[in-house]
Amino acid sequence: METPTDTLRPYLEKCLLEHAPERLLLVGPVSQLVDALEGLASRHNADCTTANGEDMPSADTAQRFDLAIVLPNALAGLAHREGCQLVSRLRDQLAGTVLVCVDTRAPAAEHWTISDFIALGFRRSPDSRRLGPEVSVYRYDIRDYKTTPDWLNSRYWANPQRWDRERW
């Protein structure tokens, strides 16, 4: 029987190859998955840092990471509020792209719904649907967080041709 870690490993390896981060942060307990991802990162000359939820790098001393991956067991030992704070800190201070993996069969997973991640600015990764119902992957990337609306450009704001006609 395949575990969520077995199905998640090829997906995360593919994400690492696509993002090609120079600085990688893995959040979660030490496991075979962490070792495999560290090995892959080192083969691609990426600086890899591992941390648990409690011993996160300081935002003051550390440079921003290109990619942070929260492994399924990382949120299991935390209260819901602490987990939200951890994910928010990763998103706001530590990384430009964050992947959060949730094992939906774990007892702590009942506290995490798609609404929680949407509220934090995450989207469900479309590729993760192939992983099956036991694993959900949510993604936040600052580069595509919000699409720029058409009306938000200088064409609609600075209209020098109308300065003499209209008075605001």
Summary of the structure (lengths in Angstrom):
residues: 168
radius of gyration: 19.5
end to end distance: 68.8
largest distance: 74.4
contacts: 468
relative contact order: 0.15
helix: 43%
strand: 20%
